[in-house]
């Protein structure tokens, strides 16, 4: 298919139209499908259903995350340096669509012959985890970098990345919510979450969603794919040297270093939360699949709506780094009320509707603050690329987003490792059903939840206070870049 390379579709200083924001944002669903699989089902499926040891499962997921973190800057460098008539981003995105979908089928359908063998089952989980994470990376890193090529508008960047994150958050909760309602429903008195036969269906569902939304965003944004094969080719260097030099160059930016520190500590906390969320809802609060699907979906839908409604007015009044700080404070305060009330016996243990309502509010606040944080983080990175271009004469959008993703994923290695160890330490074993656990196990689950989340959030807040790139600074940078480009053309 011939790409539209009309000059009017170059990096524009205007706000992207709503249609482009929605089409571009659809790519966020791909990353969300992977996140939903690993935060909601993989630990539960492989430990409680298939019987794989919790520590081994956590270690395997952590190993795949380490590869995921390493592959991000590699893909970013390759994408930045690709010379192709179809641009630097779209070839990677298009090549990834089919294999990334197939990976979810393999992940959730291990052969029966492997069940009962920890070594074989662990090898299967590792192979398909590496497969899925590799192809999600080769799609998502170029997709992220494309945002800075679509628009250079200060608020437009927040809007277009907000659309991506809206899809990402919506599908990260809608995927498990829909699955809990339609795939994992109880059958003949058996909880569908503990039936092995349901998981291959979820894998096929994940595959279909990835194929659809990856195709929409890849082909729907093709007009922004400007030919890069006519640009000067950088001096040839070994990939390892190129990767190291490009990564060190991005870390030379002061604001970016503090942003990396912020993301590492906050995402370590998020990794622990996401690893234990499904287990806490299932065993501690004793919510059934229908209730969990509601808690996952409705508060998240409302949070996305509230963020989209408040993003522009808040963005006009506050700097991006200020919104980042307020969102982090909100996450901390939200972790300090619900679980302590329950552990201190202030909440009635037998009032399921009240507990459900309070968890609904907890999830709404969490999702609003987490989504607002994510938008500001990625929008600040897009702004930093202007500063980098002024200082070095290079645009390395993919390099910056890849370095950020590297730090996030390296931090989230903590989550599955922590979660797997926590399950073994507190004594939550395969086959245990809700309502059968001792109080010591339940209390241990909540203590593990708190210890894994709060320290990182406090450290992240400290890092956020050192990020200071402002609206005025970005405006000056873009003006100076235009002036330099005009001088070079003349």
N, C-alpha and C positions, 0 to 999 in steps of 0.2 A: 504494500500500500504506500502511495506517495505521500510524503509528509508535507504539510503546509508550513512553509518557511517564510511567510509574509513578514516583512519587517515590523509590522504593527504588533506582532506577537513576540518581539524581543522582550528582554527584561523590562517591564513597564513600571513607571513610577506611579501608576494609578492603582486604585483598588480593584482587584480581580472581580469579575461579575459573579453573581451567586451561582450560576450554572457551573462555572469552572471550579469554584470553591467546593461544590458538592461532588463533582466528578473527581477532582484531585483527592479530596478527603476520603473517597471510597477505598483508596489503597490502605487506609488505616485499619480496615477490617481484616486484612491479611495478618498483620501483626497481632491483632486482637484474638484471632482464632488460635494462634500458637499460645498466647498468654492464657486464654481460657482453658486450654488443654492442660497446661502445666500447673496453673494455680488452683484449679478446681478438681481435676480428675486423675491425673497421673499418679500422684502419691496414694490416693485412695484406691485406685484400680490395682496397682502393682503390689501394694502392701496388704490391704484388707480383703481384696478379692482373689488375687493370684497367689498371695502368701509370700511374696519376696520380702526379705529382711529389710526393715526400715532404714537402717544405717547404710546398707548396700544401695538401696533405692536412692537415698539422698546423695550418696557419693557419685552414682552414675549420672544423676541429673546435674550435679555440680560440675563433673567433668565435661559434660556437653555444654554447660554454660561457659566454662573456661575457653573451649574452642569457639563458642559463639562470640565471646569478647575479643579473642584474637583475630577472628575472621572479619570483624567490623572494620578496623582501620585498613586491613588489606583490601577489602572490597572498595572502601572509600578512595584509596589511592588509585586503584585500577580504574574506577569510574571517572575520577578527576582527569586521568591521563588518557582515557580512551579516545581514539580518533576514528570517527565513523560518520557516514552521511546521515545517520539517524540520531546524531547527538551523543552525549556522554552518558545519559541516564536510561533511555528507553530500551536499548539492546539488552542490558542486564535485566530489566524488569520483564521484558517479553520472554527471555530465555528461562526465567525462573518459574513461570506460571504452572506448567504441567507437573514438573517434579515436586514442587512444594506441596501440591494437593495430594499426590500419591503418598507422600510421607506420612500423612495422618492416618491413612488406611493401614499402613504397616504398623504404626505406633500402637493402634488399638486392636490389632487382630493377631496376636502372637499364636503360632501353631500349638495345638493341644500337646504335641510331643515335648514342648519346652516346659510345660507346667510341672512343677515339682522339682525342677533343677534350678537352683539359684544361679549357678554359673551361666547356663544357657539362656535363662530368662534375662539375666543382667546384660549379657552380650546383645540380645535382641533389643532391649531398651536402649542401650548405648548406641547401636548402629542407627536405629531410626531417629533417635534424638539428634545425633550428629547430622543426619540427612535433613530432617525438618529445619533445624536451626541454620544450616548452611544456605538452603534455598530461600528461607524467609529473609536472611541477611542480604543475599544478592538481589532481592526485590526491594527491601525496605530502605536500605542505605541510599541507593540512587533515588528512590522515591522521595525521601526526606530532602536530599540535596536539590531536587527539582523545584522545591518550594521557593528557594532563593533565586532561581532563574525565572520563575513565573512573574514575580513582582519584587521591586525594591522599595515599595511604599512601607513606611514605618508601621502604620496600623494595619495595612494590607497583609503584612507578614503574620501578624497575630491572628487575623481573620482566617487566612488560608490554612495556617497550622492549627488553628482552633477547629476548623472543619475536619482535619485529619484526626485530631485527638477526640473529637466528638464521635466519629465513626469507631475509633479504637476503643473508647470507653463503652460505647453502646454495645458493640459486638462482644467485648470481653465479658459483659454481663448477660446480654441477650442469648448468646450461644449456650451457656450452661442453664439459663432460665428456661429456654425453649426445650432443651434436652431433658431437664428434670421433669418438665410437664408432659412431654410427648414420648420420650424414649425411656426414661428411667422411672416411670410410674410403677407403683406397686402392682404385682400380679399374683393372684392366688395367695394373698396374705404375705408375700415376700417383698421386701424392700428392693425396688428396681436398681438402686445404687450398688447392690451387692450381687447382681446377676451378671455373670461374665458375658452372656450372649448379647447384652445390650450395648456393649462397648464398640464392637465393629460397626454397628449402625451409627454411633456417634462419630466414628472415624470417617465414614462415608459422608456424613452430614458436613463435617469440617472441610473435607476435600471440595465438596460442591460450592460451599460459601467462598472458599479461597479462589477457585477458578472463576467464579462470577465476578467478584469485586476486583480482583487483580486485573482481569480483562477490561473492565469498565474504566479503571483509572489509567491503564497503560495506553489504550487506544483512544480514550477520550481526551487525553492531554498531548497527543502526538503533535499538535500544531506548535508546541513550545520546544520541540526537538530540533534545535538549530544544528546544521551540519558542523562537525568539529574536525573533519578530515582535512579541511583547508587551512587550519590553524597551524602555526609552527610547532613542530614536535619537540618536546623537551629533550635535552641531552640524554642518551641512553645510559641507564645505570641498572645495577642489579636490583631486583625487587626488594630485597631486604634492606639495602641502603636507601632506596627511595622511600620505603615505608618508615624507616627510622627518622630520616631527615624531615619528611613531611609531618610526622607526629610531633617531633621536637619543635618544629616551627609553629604548630598550632598551640603548643603549651607555652610558647613564649609570650602569649597574651595574658596579662595579669588578671583581667576579669574572667577569662576562660579558665584559668587555674582554680580560682575560687569557685566557679560554677561546677567544675569537675569535683572538687571537694564536697560541695553541696549535694551533688547527685550521688556520689559514692555512699555517703552516710545515710541519706534519705532512702535510697533504693535498697540498702542493706536492711533497713527497717521494713520496707515494703515487702522484701523477699520473705522475711519471717512471717509477716501478716498473711501474705497470700498462701504460704505453705500450710498454715494452720487454720485458715478461715473455714474451709469446708468441714474440718474435723471439729472445730469449736461449735459451729452451728448444729452439727449432727449429734454430737455427744454431750456438750455442756448445756446448750439451750434446748436440745431434743426437738428441733424443728423437723417436720417431715419435708419430703421433696417439694411439695406444692408451696409451703411457706418459704423455703429457701429460694425457690424460683422467683417469688414475689420480692423478697428482700434484695435479691440480685438485680432484678429488672426495674421495678418501679422507682425506687430512690435514685437509681442511676439515670433513668430517663428524665426524672425531674431535675437532677443535678446538671445534666447536659443542657437542659432548657434554661435553667437559672444562670448558668455560666454564659451561654450565648446571649441572653438578655442583658446581663450585667457587664460583659466583657468590654463593650465599647464605652459606655459611660464611665466605668471605673478606669479604663485605659486613658480617657481624656483628662482625668483628674490626678491620676497617680502614675509614677514611673513604673516600668516593668519590674525593676528590682524591689520596689515597695510592695507590689502585689505578691511577689514571690515570698517576701517575709511574712506578710499577713496570712497567706495560705498555709505556711509552715506552722505559724502560731495556732491557727485553727486546727490543724492535724494533732498538735500536742494536746490542746485543751480537750479535744474530742476523745482522746484516749484515757482521760482522767476521771470519767464520771460513771459510765455504764457498768463496767466489770467490778470496780470497787464497791458499788452499791449492792451488787449481787453477792459478792463474797462477804460483805459485812451483814448479810441477811436483812438489809433494809427493803429489798424487793421481795415480794411474796413468791415463793418457789412454785406455787401451784396455779398462778394466774398466767396462763399461756398467752392470752390476748394482750395483756399489758407488756409482757416480756417481748412479744412479737412487735408491738408498736414502738417500744423503746429502741429495739434493734433497727427498726425501719428508720427512725430519726438518726441514730448513730451512723447508719450507712449513707444516708442523704448528706450529712455534714462531711463525712469522710470523702465521698465521691466529688462533692463540689470543690473542696479544698485541694484534693489531689489533681483534679482536672485543671483547675486554675493554675496550680504550680507547673504542670506539664506544659501548658500553653506558653507561659511566661519564659520557662527555661528554653524552649526551642526557638521562641521569637528572639530572645536575647542572643542566642547562637547565630541566628541569621544576621542580626545587627553586627556582631563581632566580625563576621566575614567581610564587612565593609572596612572595618578598622584594619583587618589583616591585609586586604587588597591595597589600602593606602600605604601601609608600611613595607610590604614585600612585592607589590606589583602582581600578585597572583590571587586568583579566586579559587579557594579550596573548600567549597561548601560541603562536599561529601566528606572531606577530611575532618572538618570540624564536627559534623554530625556523627561520623564514625567514631571519633575520639570520645564524644559524649556517650554514645551507645556502648563503647568499650568499657567505660567506667561504670555505667549502670549495670551492665551484665556481669562484670567482674564482681560488683557489689552484691548482686542477687545470687551469686554462688552461695552466699551465706544462708539464704533462705532454705533451700532443700537440705543442705548439710545440717543446719540447725534443726529443721523440722524432723528429719529422719532420726537424728540423735535424741531429740526430745521424746519421740514416740517410744523409743526403746527404754529411755531412762525412767519415764513416768509409768511404763508398763502397759501401754495401749497395744494389744496384740491382735493379730489377724483373727477375724471371726467374731470379735466382740460387737454386740449390738447396742444401740442407744437404750438407756435405762438400766443397763446391767453393770455399769462401772462403779467402782468404789469412789467415795468422796475424795480420797487422797489422789486418785488418778485424775479426777475432774479438776481439783484445785491445781494439780501440777500442770495440767493443760493450759489453764488460764495464766498461771505464773510464767510459764514458758512464753505465752503470747505477749505478756507485758514486758518481760526482759528482752525479748527479741525486737520490740518496736520502739520503746520510749528513748533509750540512750541515743540511738542514731538520729532521731528527730531533733533532739536538743543540740547535738553537734551540727546538724545541717543548718539549724537556725543561726548559729554562730557564723558559719561560712556565708550565709546569705547576706549578712550585714556588711560584707566586704565587697560585694558586687555593686558597682556604681555607674556603669555605662548608661548614659541618659539620652533622652529624646533630643536635646540640643546637640549633644556630641554626635549622634547619628546624622542629624541634619547637616552639620558642618562637614562630616566625612563625605557624605554624598555630594555636597556642593564642590568640595575640593577634587573629588574623583571626576566629576563632570568637567571641571575646568582643565584638569590634566589631560583628559581624553580629547577635549576640544583643541588644546595646544598641540597634542601629538598629531591630530588629523590635519592641522594647518601646516 
